[in-house]
Amino acid sequence: MRSIPQKSVLGILEKLVGWGQLFRRADAMIPIILAGGKGERFWPLSRKHKPKQFLCLDGSGKSLLQATADRLLTLSGGWEGLWVITASHLEDGIREQLPHLPPENLLVEVEGRDTAPAVAWATLEVAQRYGEEAIVGFFPADHWIGDEAAFCQTLRAAADLAQTQDAIATLGIAPAYPSTGYGYIEQGETAGSFGGFPAYKVSRFTEKPDRPTAEEFLHTGRFSWNSGMFIFRAGTVLTELYTHAPEIIEPLAKQGATCYPTLPKLSIDYALMEKTEKAYVLPVQFSWDDLGDWNAIERLLKGDFPNVELARHVCLDTEGSLLYATDEDDLIVTIGLEDTVIVRDKKVTLVVKKDRTQDIKKVLKQLQNNPEFQDLL
C-alpha cells in the first residue's frame, strides 16, 4: 500500500479541524462586539484610555463591555465563539476587562476608520476560520438591554431570518418618543414570521431627523429606531461589500489589516445598509438604551426621588438633576438647581444643563487644542 506523505496528512488534518469548528458552530452565532468607540458625551468619566464601554453606569458592578459579553455568551456557545474588535490604544483594557476572551478572537485596528472597515475585516476573518455559511452578529459594546432572555430569543429569530432568506437582518427598536438623536428604519413589505417575530424588508434608512419629521415617523407606525445591531451569513455581507463597497473589501481581502490607514472612514450604514437590497428589520420590544449621554443614567435609574444621586449630595430646592462622583468621599452641595448634570471626577467637575449634554463634544474640541488640558482627555 502506498504511504501518504506526511505533508498531505497534516493538510487533511488541518481541513478536518477547520470543518469540525464549522460544524460545532452550526447551531450558534458568532457575536462580534464593536468596542472601539470613544463615548465622549460621558466625559469627564469617559477618557481616551477608559471610554464609556469600560465604565459601570447602571450600578450592576459590571462595565458595559462586560455586560455585553455576558449576554452574548449563550449565543456564542462560550468564550471560544465570542469576538471583539477594538482600537489599538484600548487593546490592554479589553484584555483586562475580558480575561477569558481567547487572544486570537481580539481584532485590533491600527487606527479607527468607523464601522464599515471594522465589519468588513472581522467578517473576512470569521469566514476564513469558519466558512462563509457562518452566522455573524455585530453588537455595540455600550448598549443597555433590559430583558436579556427576550434579547437572545430575538437574535435567534434574526439568525433564522439571515440563514433562510440570505438576509442582512437588523433589530429595530420600538420608538418611545420622537427622538432626533437616533437613526430610523422604515418597514417595507412583510417577509413572514421568524421565531414568532414578524420581519420586514427595509424600505429605507433615515439619519437623525428633525423634530417634525420624527413625529411624523411615529405617527405612521412604520418606523423603528436603528439599534446598530446586524446579523447575517458571512458570505452574504462579503458579496454585498464587493458590490457596494469594493474600496473597502478589496484591499482588506488582498492585504489584510495592514491597509487600514488607506481605507475610507465610513459607517456600515452608509457604506452598505443604505444601498443593499438584502436589508431586513425585526421590530423588537425589549427595553433598550444606547446610553448616548448623561441623560441616559436618569432614564435607567430615575425613581420617585427628585434627583438621581450617585454621589453624596446635600441640596436645597434642587430637583430633576443628576449628581455623580467617582470618589465616595466627595460631597456635592447644590442650591436652587433644576435639570442639571454635575459630574465630579478627580481634577474635573462638569456642570451642564440636561438639554445641553450633546455639547460636551464641542468642549472637548477646545480642550484638545490646548496643551495644558491633554491629560484630561
Secondary structure as UniProt FT lines:
FT   HELIX           6..24
FT   TURN            25..27
FT   STRAND          30..34
FT   HELIX           40..42
FT   TURN            43..45
FT   TURN            48..49
FT   HELIX           52..54
FT   HELIX           64..76
FT   HELIX           79..81
FT   STRAND          83..87
FT   HELIX           88..90
FT   HELIX           91..97
FT   TURN            99..100
FT   HELIX           103..105
FT   STRAND          106..109
FT   HELIX           115..130
FT   TURN            132..133
FT   STRAND          135..140
FT   TURN            141..142
FT   STRAND          144..145
FT   HELIX           148..165
FT   STRAND          168..173
FT   STRAND          184..194
FT   TURN            195..196
FT   STRAND          197..206
FT   HELIX           211..220
FT   STRAND          223..233
FT   HELIX           234..244
FT   HELIX           246..255
FT   HELIX           256..262
FT   HELIX           269..273
FT   TURN            274..275
FT   STRAND          279..284
FT   STRAND          288..289
FT   HELIX           295..301
FT   STRAND          308..310
FT   STRAND          312..316
FT   STRAND          322..325
FT   TURN            328..329
FT   STRAND          331..335
FT   STRAND          340..345
FT   TURN            346..347
FT   STRAND          348..353
FT   HELIX           354..359
FT   HELIX           360..368
FT   HELIX           371..376
//
